[in-house]
Amino acid sequence: MNRVTTLCTLWKLSLKNGVIYTLTDHDDVILHAGETYHPQRAADAGVTENQTGFAIDTGEIRTRFNLPDLSAQAIRDGILDGAEISHFRHDWMSGETVLLSKGRVGEVRFSGQTIEVEWLGQTSVLDRSTGRVFSRQCDASFGDERCGLNVDDFADGTSCPRRFSVCRDQFANTANFRGFPYLLGDDVLQAGVRTSGRRDGSSRYP
């Protein structure tokens, strides 16, 4: 028997509420590591980029889920948000199993009766922005919690250009300014040494 014909795919979906679903594209139940993987004949997995280095190991599952508590409406309501997913290659003849990818559920789309679930591998975490951007401009959104202002108080169409001078003079909101107005820029670095002006080590700003 050609060994390729003995291979199938296993999927383990772990929801944040503790519920675990185990699926396979095989036509019979698969027992692995004490868990029962149930056939889902409509399952179709996209190609996973399991490469060395920093390639993002992402892919996609296209299936008609027919599982308890995992209806289309439940998915639309966010039951898959934050779920973890593991992708295995399993030899149902020898029992050999290889973990191909492990990550989390990304975007979920609906196409007719089919649900397309994107999975994001562990290396996708490296793509996320963390921390703050050091900039002279404020990085808060006008009227949000960090800004602290009520946009309804400015119904005349006033907007904020995110500059410190405007936050100070127009909005009197310097305590909530989320930028770094005194950050030195390239203009200072390129200016060179000045032949005049104060050189006593005090602040450059009044």
DOFI-845050 format. One record per residue (C-alpha): x, y negated, z negated; chain; residue in one letter. Coordinates in pm, whole numbers, plus 50000, padded with zeros to 5 digits. Layout:
// residues N
{u=X | v=Y | w=Z | cadena=A | residuo=A}
...
END
This chain:
// residues 206
{u=50000 | v=50000 | w=50000 | cadena=A | residuo=M}
{u=50124 | v=49654 | w=50085 | cadena=A | residuo=N}
{u=50201 | v=49482 | w=49754 | cadena=A | residuo=R}
{u=50054 | v=49154 | w=49879 | cadena=A | residuo=V}
{u=49708 | v=49312 | w=49883 | cadena=A | residuo=T}
{u=49735 | v=49383 | w=49510 | cadena=A | residuo=T}
{u=49779 | v=49018 | w=49414 | cadena=A | residuo=L}
{u=49506 | v=48790 | w=49287 | cadena=A | residuo=C}
{u=49478 | v=48456 | w=49111 | cadena=A | residuo=T}
{u=49379 | v=48394 | w=48751 | cadena=A | residuo=L}
{u=49256 | v=48064 | w=48611 | cadena=A | residuo=W}
{u=49224 | v=47975 | w=48244 | cadena=A | residuo=K}
{u=49023 | v=47661 | w=48169 | cadena=A | residuo=L}
{u=49038 | v=47533 | w=47811 | cadena=A | residuo=S}
{u=48791 | v=47257 | w=47725 | cadena=A | residuo=L}
{u=48849 | v=47001 | w=47451 | cadena=A | residuo=K}
{u=48552 | v=47140 | w=47259 | cadena=A | residuo=N}
{u=48733 | v=47474 | w=47220 | cadena=A | residuo=G}
{u=48541 | v=47666 | w=47487 | cadena=A | residuo=V}
{u=48762 | v=47872 | w=47719 | cadena=A | residuo=I}
{u=48667 | v=47999 | w=48066 | cadena=A | residuo=Y}
{u=48873 | v=48267 | w=48239 | cadena=A | residuo=T}
{u=48822 | v=48317 | w=48613 | cadena=A | residuo=L}
{u=48971 | v=48521 | w=48895 | cadena=A | residuo=T}
{u=48935 | v=48535 | w=49271 | cadena=A | residuo=D}
{u=48952 | v=48916 | w=49252 | cadena=A | residuo=H}
{u=48634 | v=49112 | w=49320 | cadena=A | residuo=D}
{u=48644 | v=49286 | w=48983 | cadena=A | residuo=D}
{u=48701 | v=49195 | w=48619 | cadena=A | residuo=V}
{u=49068 | v=49149 | w=48525 | cadena=A | residuo=I}
{u=49197 | v=49211 | w=48172 | cadena=A | residuo=L}
{u=49507 | v=49013 | w=48083 | cadena=A | residuo=H}
{u=49664 | v=48928 | w=47745 | cadena=A | residuo=A}
{u=49349 | v=49033 | w=47564 | cadena=A | residuo=G}
{u=49124 | v=48809 | w=47775 | cadena=A | residuo=E}
{u=48866 | v=48900 | w=48038 | cadena=A | residuo=T}
{u=48886 | v=48713 | w=48368 | cadena=A | residuo=Y}
{u=48553 | v=48706 | w=48549 | cadena=A | residuo=H}
{u=48518 | v=48715 | w=48928 | cadena=A | residuo=P}
{u=48432 | v=48389 | w=49101 | cadena=A | residuo=Q}
{u=48413 | v=48484 | w=49467 | cadena=A | residuo=R}
{u=48371 | v=48128 | w=49583 | cadena=A | residuo=A}
{u=48695 | v=48021 | w=49415 | cadena=A | residuo=A}
{u=48957 | v=47882 | w=49648 | cadena=A | residuo=D}
{u=49282 | v=47740 | w=49514 | cadena=A | residuo=A}
{u=49485 | v=47482 | w=49695 | cadena=A | residuo=G}
{u=49861 | v=47507 | w=49736 | cadena=A | residuo=V}
{u=50069 | v=47434 | w=49427 | cadena=A | residuo=T}
{u=50405 | v=47261 | w=49458 | cadena=A | residuo=E}
{u=50610 | v=47465 | w=49212 | cadena=A | residuo=N}
{u=50943 | v=47318 | w=49312 | cadena=A | residuo=Q}
{u=51251 | v=47242 | w=49108 | cadena=A | residuo=T}
{u=51331 | v=46886 | w=49011 | cadena=A | residuo=G}
{u=51055 | v=46633 | w=48966 | cadena=A | residuo=F}
{u=50803 | v=46747 | w=49228 | cadena=A | residuo=A}
{u=50449 | v=46705 | w=49097 | cadena=A | residuo=I}
{u=50291 | v=47050 | w=49062 | cadena=A | residuo=D}
{u=49939 | v=46957 | w=49154 | cadena=A | residuo=T}
{u=49665 | v=47139 | w=49338 | cadena=A | residuo=G}
{u=49294 | v=47183 | w=49371 | cadena=A | residuo=E}
{u=49026 | v=47441 | w=49297 | cadena=A | residuo=I}
{u=48716 | v=47452 | w=49514 | cadena=A | residuo=R}
{u=48440 | v=47670 | w=49372 | cadena=A | residuo=T}
{u=48073 | v=47711 | w=49293 | cadena=A | residuo=R}
{u=48098 | v=47748 | w=48917 | cadena=A | residuo=F}
{u=47828 | v=47975 | w=48783 | cadena=A | residuo=N}
{u=47916 | v=47971 | w=48416 | cadena=A | residuo=L}
{u=47714 | v=47900 | w=48099 | cadena=A | residuo=P}
{u=47725 | v=47537 | w=47984 | cadena=A | residuo=D}
{u=47930 | v=47438 | w=48289 | cadena=A | residuo=L}
{u=47657 | v=47308 | w=48515 | cadena=A | residuo=S}
{u=47705 | v=47033 | w=48768 | cadena=A | residuo=A}
{u=47533 | v=46788 | w=48533 | cadena=A | residuo=Q}
{u=47759 | v=46886 | w=48243 | cadena=A | residuo=A}
{u=48061 | v=46823 | w=48464 | cadena=A | residuo=I}
{u=47921 | v=46485 | w=48570 | cadena=A | residuo=R}
{u=47877 | v=46407 | w=48200 | cadena=A | residuo=D}
{u=48249 | v=46465 | w=48145 | cadena=A | residuo=G}
{u=48273 | v=46812 | w=47994 | cadena=A | residuo=I}
{u=48596 | v=46870 | w=48187 | cadena=A | residuo=L}
{u=48760 | v=46548 | w=48066 | cadena=A | residuo=D}
{u=49090 | v=46631 | w=47898 | cadena=A | residuo=G}
{u=49059 | v=47003 | w=47976 | cadena=A | residuo=A}
{u=49374 | v=47211 | w=48024 | cadena=A | residuo=E}
{u=49413 | v=47456 | w=48308 | cadena=A | residuo=I}
{u=49657 | v=47742 | w=48366 | cadena=A | residuo=S}
{u=49715 | v=47909 | w=48703 | cadena=A | residuo=H}
{u=49853 | v=48266 | w=48719 | cadena=A | residuo=F}
{u=49944 | v=48512 | w=48993 | cadena=A | residuo=R}
{u=49843 | v=48860 | w=48884 | cadena=A | residuo=H}
{u=49919 | v=49203 | w=49028 | cadena=A | residuo=D}
{u=49614 | v=49410 | w=48943 | cadena=A | residuo=W}
{u=49797 | v=49730 | w=49029 | cadena=A | residuo=M}
{u=50104 | v=49687 | w=48806 | cadena=A | residuo=S}
{u=49963 | v=49435 | w=48561 | cadena=A | residuo=G}
{u=50253 | v=49196 | w=48625 | cadena=A | residuo=E}
{u=50149 | v=48834 | w=48573 | cadena=A | residuo=T}
{u=50339 | v=48513 | w=48652 | cadena=A | residuo=V}
{u=50243 | v=48166 | w=48530 | cadena=A | residuo=L}
{u=50252 | v=47938 | w=48835 | cadena=A | residuo=L}
{u=50129 | v=47612 | w=48689 | cadena=A | residuo=S}
{u=49995 | v=47466 | w=48370 | cadena=A | residuo=K}
{u=49848 | v=47122 | w=48333 | cadena=A | residuo=G}
{u=49526 | v=46931 | w=48291 | cadena=A | residuo=R}
{u=49214 | v=46858 | w=48490 | cadena=A | residuo=V}
{u=49232 | v=46544 | w=48700 | cadena=A | residuo=G}
{u=48969 | v=46412 | w=48938 | cadena=A | residuo=E}
{u=48647 | v=46609 | w=48984 | cadena=A | residuo=V}
{u=48449 | v=46572 | w=49308 | cadena=A | residuo=R}
{u=48128 | v=46722 | w=49442 | cadena=A | residuo=F}
{u=48085 | v=46836 | w=49802 | cadena=A | residuo=S}
{u=47737 | v=46980 | w=49851 | cadena=A | residuo=G}
{u=47710 | v=47278 | w=49616 | cadena=A | residuo=Q}
{u=48088 | v=47303 | w=49583 | cadena=A | residuo=T}
{u=48289 | v=47147 | w=49301 | cadena=A | residuo=I}
{u=48643 | v=47036 | w=49377 | cadena=A | residuo=E}
{u=48859 | v=47020 | w=49064 | cadena=A | residuo=V}
{u=49205 | v=46867 | w=49083 | cadena=A | residuo=E}
{u=49468 | v=46991 | w=48842 | cadena=A | residuo=W}
{u=49770 | v=46787 | w=48744 | cadena=A | residuo=L}
{u=50081 | v=46977 | w=48645 | cadena=A | residuo=G}
{u=50295 | v=46896 | w=48344 | cadena=A | residuo=Q}
{u=50535 | v=46684 | w=48547 | cadena=A | residuo=T}
{u=50248 | v=46447 | w=48631 | cadena=A | residuo=S}
{u=50291 | v=46302 | w=48281 | cadena=A | residuo=V}
{u=50610 | v=46139 | w=48410 | cadena=A | residuo=L}
{u=50399 | v=45928 | w=48647 | cadena=A | residuo=D}
{u=50206 | v=45759 | w=48369 | cadena=A | residuo=R}
{u=50296 | v=45407 | w=48266 | cadena=A | residuo=S}
{u=50371 | v=45370 | w=47897 | cadena=A | residuo=T}
{u=50458 | v=45074 | w=47685 | cadena=A | residuo=G}
{u=50428 | v=44713 | w=47795 | cadena=A | residuo=R}
{u=50565 | v=44505 | w=48078 | cadena=A | residuo=V}
{u=50786 | v=44219 | w=47963 | cadena=A | residuo=F}
{u=50668 | v=43919 | w=48161 | cadena=A | residuo=S}
{u=50618 | v=43549 | w=48109 | cadena=A | residuo=R}
{u=50253 | v=43595 | w=48202 | cadena=A | residuo=Q}
{u=49989 | v=43734 | w=47967 | cadena=A | residuo=C}
{u=49901 | v=44098 | w=48036 | cadena=A | residuo=D}
{u=49559 | v=44086 | w=47867 | cadena=A | residuo=A}
{u=49239 | v=44059 | w=48068 | cadena=A | residuo=S}
{u=49045 | v=43737 | w=48023 | cadena=A | residuo=F}
{u=48783 | v=43798 | w=47754 | cadena=A | residuo=G}
{u=48893 | v=44146 | w=47645 | cadena=A | residuo=D}
{u=48969 | v=44252 | w=47288 | cadena=A | residuo=E}
{u=49335 | v=44158 | w=47311 | cadena=A | residuo=R}
{u=49254 | v=43818 | w=47457 | cadena=A | residuo=C}
{u=48999 | v=43744 | w=47187 | cadena=A | residuo=G}
{u=48800 | v=43488 | w=47385 | cadena=A | residuo=L}
{u=48433 | v=43520 | w=47475 | cadena=A | residuo=N}
{u=48389 | v=43468 | w=47848 | cadena=A | residuo=V}
{u=48029 | v=43359 | w=47785 | cadena=A | residuo=D}
{u=48172 | v=43045 | w=47627 | cadena=A | residuo=D}
{u=48317 | v=42955 | w=47965 | cadena=A | residuo=F}
{u=48014 | v=42988 | w=48190 | cadena=A | residuo=A}
{u=48140 | v=42711 | w=48417 | cadena=A | residuo=D}
{u=48345 | v=42961 | w=48614 | cadena=A | residuo=G}
{u=48664 | v=42897 | w=48422 | cadena=A | residuo=T}
{u=48928 | v=43163 | w=48473 | cadena=A | residuo=S}
{u=49268 | v=43217 | w=48319 | cadena=A | residuo=C}
{u=49590 | v=43207 | w=48524 | cadena=A | residuo=P}
{u=49761 | v=43391 | w=48235 | cadena=A | residuo=R}
{u=50017 | v=43115 | w=48177 | cadena=A | residuo=R}
{u=50120 | v=43014 | w=47827 | cadena=A | residuo=F}
{u=50068 | v=42643 | w=47889 | cadena=A | residuo=S}
{u=49705 | v=42704 | w=47990 | cadena=A | residuo=V}
{u=49643 | v=42938 | w=47698 | cadena=A | residuo=C}
{u=49781 | v=42673 | w=47464 | cadena=A | residuo=R}
{u=49637 | v=42352 | w=47608 | cadena=A | residuo=D}
{u=49308 | v=42464 | w=47765 | cadena=A | residuo=Q}
{u=49200 | v=42755 | w=47546 | cadena=A | residuo=F}
{u=49387 | v=42689 | w=47219 | cadena=A | residuo=A}
{u=49451 | v=43063 | w=47205 | cadena=A | residuo=N}
{u=49828 | v=43088 | w=47164 | cadena=A | residuo=T}
{u=49794 | v=43337 | w=46877 | cadena=A | residuo=A}
{u=49652 | v=43591 | w=47124 | cadena=A | residuo=N}
{u=49884 | v=43519 | w=47417 | cadena=A | residuo=F}
{u=50013 | v=43859 | w=47531 | cadena=A | residuo=R}
{u=50309 | v=43749 | w=47735 | cadena=A | residuo=G}
{u=50663 | v=43634 | w=47667 | cadena=A | residuo=F}
{u=50669 | v=43267 | w=47770 | cadena=A | residuo=P}
{u=51029 | v=43210 | w=47663 | cadena=A | residuo=Y}
{u=51169 | v=43505 | w=47851 | cadena=A | residuo=L}
{u=51471 | v=43396 | w=48054 | cadena=A | residuo=L}
{u=51442 | v=43459 | w=48426 | cadena=A | residuo=G}
{u=51670 | v=43473 | w=48727 | cadena=A | residuo=D}
{u=51654 | v=43094 | w=48755 | cadena=A | residuo=D}
{u=51850 | v=43062 | w=48433 | cadena=A | residuo=V}
{u=52102 | v=43326 | w=48530 | cadena=A | residuo=L}
{u=52168 | v=43154 | w=48861 | cadena=A | residuo=Q}
{u=52185 | v=42802 | w=48720 | cadena=A | residuo=A}
{u=52538 | v=42837 | w=48587 | cadena=A | residuo=G}
{u=52695 | v=42621 | w=48319 | cadena=A | residuo=V}
{u=52548 | v=42273 | w=48280 | cadena=A | residuo=R}
{u=52779 | v=41977 | w=48230 | cadena=A | residuo=T}
{u=52530 | v=41792 | w=48015 | cadena=A | residuo=S}
{u=52262 | v=41863 | w=47761 | cadena=A | residuo=G}
{u=52252 | v=41998 | w=47409 | cadena=A | residuo=R}
{u=52491 | v=42283 | w=47327 | cadena=A | residuo=R}
{u=52435 | v=42337 | w=46957 | cadena=A | residuo=D}
{u=52283 | v=42687 | w=46978 | cadena=A | residuo=G}
{u=51931 | v=42568 | w=46906 | cadena=A | residuo=S}
{u=51619 | v=42669 | w=47097 | cadena=A | residuo=S}
{u=51595 | v=42576 | w=47462 | cadena=A | residuo=R}
{u=51229 | v=42488 | w=47402 | cadena=A | residuo=Y}
{u=51078 | v=42214 | w=47186 | cadena=A | residuo=P}
END
